[in-house]
Amino acid sequence: MSVRQGQRGRHDRSTRTAVTRAFAAPGRGRWLRRCLVAVLAVAVVVGAATGLLLAATPSAADAEVRTHRLAASRGVLDDGAPVPSTFATALIATEDSRFLDDPGIDLRGVLRAAGEGLGVPGAAGGATLEQQLAKLLYFDGQRTTVDQVEEVALAPKLDAAWSKPEILQMYAVTAYFGHDAYGLDAASCRYFGVPPAALDWDRASLLAGLVQAPTDYDPYLHPDLARARQAHVLDRLVATGAITRERADAARAAPWNLRDPGGSASTVCRG
């Protein structure tokens, strides 16, 4: 063995010895054990709390019944028609881009929401479409802190009980779009005088942007804000690969041709 090899061997042994001593230093082992115990304790508490929450919240098997009941109370057409692809795609891109893959909850969104609640700079959370549907069907649109926690438990129940198209259909029937227009059917007729199946990208993107805050983005009263919101929806459609930038620019430039705001939000225009 050469002198250089002997020196390298001694250096490797001394490095391993230093690392071993560092972890065997007084107090280091106790600190590591305490951290491990704390992590396990938190996991047990979270698991127990999750189990209790799931047991305390209702089943989502009656979601469709609740949708029919809510639609009937508002005079909303609820014939189970599929949601038009333009609106569905715009809604998913804007409100819940991982909707088709996530099991009703978005863990990254939950962590962002937790950070926002703790005042972490730059943190912002968004509810999945299942969470939003739970709010509409089980909490009458209210959103207290307790309700938000229960929504997180109900969302995977909705996802397990219903298909994604069914969840979209229930959401489209119960969402509020402003100007007394409950449901996509009434909204399409209220604003454009056409059935939902006739929605192109420019109109679908406007309606998809309204569900977040229909009063703030009211195209009659706040057209500039509505335009900005529509632009955001179109940008999300481009970002998710649903449409090209050229198509988005064309949709942004297209006139809305809104109906008279004093007209009825009835669904007689449905074809």
C-alpha positions as CSV (number, residue, x, y, z in Angstrom):
1,M,0.0,0.0,0.0
2,S,1.4,3.4,-1.0
3,V,2.0,6.3,1.4
4,R,-0.9,8.2,-0.3
5,Q,-3.3,5.3,0.1
6,G,-2.4,5.0,3.8
7,Q,-2.9,8.7,4.4
8,R,-6.4,8.5,2.6
9,G,-7.4,5.6,4.7
10,R,-6.4,7.4,7.9
11,H,-8.4,10.5,6.7
12,D,-11.5,8.4,6.0
13,R,-11.4,6.8,9.4
14,S,-10.9,10.1,11.2
15,T,-13.9,11.5,9.3
16,R,-16.1,8.6,10.3
17,T,-14.9,8.9,13.9
18,A,-15.8,12.6,13.9
19,V,-19.3,12.0,12.6
20,T,-19.9,9.2,15.1
21,R,-18.7,11.4,18.0
22,A,-20.9,14.2,16.8
23,F,-24.0,12.1,17.0
24,A,-22.9,10.4,20.2
25,A,-22.2,13.8,21.9
26,P,-24.0,14.3,25.2
27,G,-27.5,15.6,24.7
28,R,-27.5,14.9,20.9
29,G,-29.1,11.5,21.3
30,R,-31.7,12.7,23.7
31,W,-32.5,15.6,21.3
32,L,-33.0,13.3,18.4
33,R,-35.2,10.9,20.4
34,R,-37.3,13.8,21.6
35,C,-37.8,15.0,18.1
36,L,-38.8,11.5,16.9
37,V,-41.3,11.1,19.8
38,A,-42.7,14.6,19.0
39,V,-43.2,13.7,15.3
40,L,-44.9,10.4,16.2
41,A,-47.1,12.1,18.7
42,V,-48.2,14.7,16.2
43,A,-48.9,11.9,13.7
44,V,-51.0,10.0,16.2
45,V,-53.0,13.2,17.1
46,V,-53.6,14.1,13.5
47,G,-54.7,10.6,12.6
48,A,-57.1,10.5,15.6
49,A,-58.4,13.9,14.8
50,T,-58.9,12.9,11.2
51,G,-60.8,9.8,12.2
52,L,-63.1,11.7,14.5
53,L,-63.7,14.4,11.9
54,L,-64.6,11.8,9.2
55,A,-67.0,10.1,11.7
56,A,-68.6,13.4,12.7
57,T,-69.3,14.7,9.2
58,P,-72.2,13.3,7.2
59,S,-72.0,10.9,4.3
60,A,-71.8,12.4,0.9
61,A,-74.1,9.8,-0.6
62,D,-77.0,12.2,-0.6
63,A,-75.2,15.0,-2.5
64,E,-77.3,14.5,-5.6
65,V,-80.5,14.6,-3.5
66,R,-79.3,17.8,-1.9
67,T,-78.5,19.2,-5.3
68,H,-82.0,18.5,-6.6
69,R,-83.6,19.9,-3.5
70,L,-81.5,23.1,-3.7
71,A,-82.2,23.5,-7.4
72,A,-85.9,23.1,-6.9
73,S,-86.0,25.7,-4.1
74,R,-84.4,28.2,-6.5
75,G,-86.3,27.3,-9.6
76,V,-83.2,26.1,-11.3
77,L,-83.3,23.7,-14.2
78,D,-81.6,20.4,-13.1
79,D,-81.9,17.9,-15.9
80,G,-78.5,16.2,-15.3
81,A,-77.1,17.6,-18.6
82,P,-73.3,17.3,-18.9
83,V,-71.4,20.5,-18.3
84,P,-70.1,22.0,-21.6
85,S,-66.4,21.3,-22.1
86,T,-65.5,25.0,-22.5
87,F,-67.0,26.0,-19.2
88,A,-65.8,22.8,-17.4
89,T,-62.2,23.3,-18.7
90,A,-62.2,27.0,-17.8
91,L,-63.5,26.3,-14.3
92,I,-61.0,23.6,-13.6
93,A,-58.1,25.6,-14.9
94,T,-59.0,28.5,-12.7
95,E,-60.5,27.0,-9.5
96,D,-58.8,23.6,-9.2
97,S,-56.2,22.7,-11.8
98,R,-55.6,19.3,-10.2
99,F,-59.3,18.4,-9.9
100,L,-59.1,15.4,-12.3
101,D,-56.3,13.8,-10.3
102,D,-56.7,14.8,-6.7
103,P,-59.0,12.8,-4.3
104,G,-61.1,15.8,-3.4
105,I,-58.4,17.6,-1.4
106,D,-55.2,19.2,-2.6
107,L,-52.5,18.8,0.1
108,R,-50.5,21.6,-1.3
109,G,-53.5,23.8,-1.2
110,V,-54.2,22.8,2.4
111,L,-50.6,23.6,3.4
112,R,-50.9,27.0,1.7
113,A,-54.2,27.7,3.5
114,A,-52.6,26.7,6.8
115,G,-49.7,29.1,6.1
116,E,-52.1,31.9,5.2
117,G,-54.0,31.3,8.5
118,L,-50.7,31.5,10.4
119,G,-49.7,34.7,8.7
120,V,-46.9,33.2,6.6
121,P,-46.0,35.8,3.9
122,G,-46.9,34.8,0.4
123,A,-49.0,31.9,1.5
124,A,-52.4,31.5,-0.1
125,G,-54.7,28.5,-0.2
126,G,-57.5,27.6,-2.5
127,A,-60.4,25.1,-1.9
128,T,-60.9,22.2,-4.4
129,L,-64.1,22.0,-6.3
130,E,-65.2,19.2,-4.0
131,Q,-64.7,21.5,-1.0
132,Q,-66.6,24.3,-2.7
133,L,-69.4,21.9,-3.5
134,A,-69.5,20.7,0.1
135,K,-69.8,24.3,1.2
136,L,-72.8,24.9,-1.2
137,L,-74.6,21.6,-0.3
138,Y,-73.9,21.1,3.4
139,F,-73.1,24.6,4.8
140,D,-75.5,26.8,2.9
141,G,-72.6,28.7,1.4
142,Q,-71.3,29.7,4.8
143,R,-67.5,29.5,5.5
144,T,-66.7,29.7,9.2
145,T,-63.4,28.2,10.4
146,V,-65.2,25.0,11.6
147,D,-67.0,24.7,8.3
148,Q,-63.7,24.9,6.4
149,V,-62.3,22.0,8.5
150,E,-65.4,19.9,7.9
151,E,-65.3,20.7,4.2
152,V,-61.8,19.1,4.1
153,A,-63.4,15.9,5.5
154,L,-66.4,16.0,3.2
155,A,-64.4,16.6,0.0
156,P,-62.8,13.1,-0.3
157,K,-66.2,11.6,0.6
158,L,-67.7,13.4,-2.4
159,D,-64.8,12.3,-4.5
160,A,-65.3,8.7,-3.4
161,A,-69.1,8.6,-3.9
162,W,-69.4,10.5,-7.2
163,S,-67.5,10.7,-10.5
164,K,-65.7,13.8,-11.6
165,P,-68.4,14.6,-14.3
166,E,-71.1,14.2,-11.7
167,I,-69.3,16.5,-9.3
168,L,-69.0,19.1,-12.0
169,Q,-72.6,18.8,-12.9
170,M,-73.7,19.3,-9.3
171,Y,-71.4,22.2,-8.9
172,A,-72.7,23.8,-12.1
173,V,-76.3,23.5,-10.9
174,T,-75.7,25.0,-7.5
175,A,-73.0,27.8,-8.1
176,Y,-74.1,31.4,-8.0
177,F,-73.1,33.7,-10.9
178,G,-74.7,37.0,-9.8
179,H,-77.8,38.8,-10.8
180,D,-80.1,36.2,-9.3
181,A,-78.6,33.6,-11.7
182,Y,-78.2,30.3,-9.8
183,G,-76.7,27.5,-11.9
184,L,-74.9,27.6,-15.2
185,D,-78.0,27.3,-17.2
186,A,-79.6,30.5,-15.7
187,A,-76.2,32.3,-15.9
188,S,-75.7,31.6,-19.6
189,C,-79.3,32.8,-20.3
190,R,-79.0,35.8,-18.0
191,Y,-75.8,37.2,-19.5
192,F,-75.9,36.0,-23.1
193,G,-79.3,34.7,-23.9
194,V,-77.9,31.3,-25.1
195,P,-78.0,27.8,-23.6
196,P,-74.7,26.6,-22.0
197,A,-74.0,24.3,-24.9
198,A,-73.5,27.4,-27.1
199,L,-70.8,28.9,-24.8
200,D,-67.5,29.6,-26.6
201,W,-64.2,30.4,-24.9
202,D,-64.8,34.1,-24.4
203,R,-68.1,33.6,-22.7
204,A,-67.2,30.5,-20.8
205,S,-64.1,32.2,-19.4
206,L,-66.2,35.1,-18.2
207,L,-68.7,32.9,-16.4
208,A,-65.9,30.7,-14.9
209,G,-64.4,33.8,-13.5
210,L,-67.6,34.9,-11.8
211,V,-68.1,32.0,-9.4
212,Q,-65.3,33.2,-7.1
213,A,-66.9,36.7,-6.5
214,P,-69.9,37.4,-8.7
215,T,-70.5,40.9,-7.1
216,D,-66.8,42.0,-7.4
217,Y,-66.6,40.8,-11.0
218,D,-70.0,41.9,-12.1
219,P,-69.6,42.6,-15.9
220,Y,-72.5,45.1,-15.8
221,L,-71.3,47.2,-12.9
222,H,-67.5,46.5,-13.0
223,P,-66.6,45.7,-16.6
224,D,-62.9,46.5,-16.1
225,L,-62.6,44.1,-13.1
226,A,-64.6,41.5,-15.1
227,R,-62.2,41.9,-18.0
228,A,-59.2,41.4,-15.7
229,R,-60.8,38.3,-14.2
230,Q,-61.6,36.9,-17.6
231,A,-58.0,37.5,-18.7
232,H,-56.8,35.6,-15.6
233,V,-59.0,32.6,-16.6
234,L,-57.7,32.7,-20.1
235,D,-54.1,32.8,-18.9
236,R,-54.8,29.8,-16.7
237,L,-56.2,28.0,-19.8
238,V,-53.0,28.7,-21.6
239,A,-50.9,27.7,-18.6
240,T,-52.6,24.3,-18.4
241,G,-52.3,23.7,-22.1
242,A,-56.1,23.8,-22.8
243,I,-55.9,26.5,-25.4
244,T,-53.2,28.3,-27.3
245,R,-52.1,31.9,-26.6
246,E,-53.5,33.0,-29.9
247,R,-56.9,31.5,-29.0
248,A,-56.8,33.1,-25.6
249,D,-56.0,36.5,-27.1
250,A,-58.9,36.1,-29.6
251,A,-61.3,35.3,-26.8
252,R,-60.1,38.2,-24.7
253,A,-60.8,40.6,-27.6
254,A,-64.2,39.2,-28.5
255,P,-67.2,41.3,-27.4
256,W,-69.5,39.9,-24.8
257,N,-72.8,41.1,-26.2
258,L,-74.4,41.0,-22.8
259,R,-78.2,40.9,-22.5
260,D,-80.2,43.8,-21.0
261,P,-79.4,43.5,-17.2
262,G,-83.0,44.1,-16.4
263,G,-84.1,40.9,-18.2
264,S,-85.0,37.6,-16.6
265,A,-82.5,35.0,-15.6
266,S,-84.9,32.2,-16.6
267,T,-83.8,29.2,-18.5
268,V,-86.2,29.4,-21.4
269,C,-83.3,30.0,-23.8
270,R,-82.0,26.5,-23.4
271,G,-82.0,24.5,-26.6
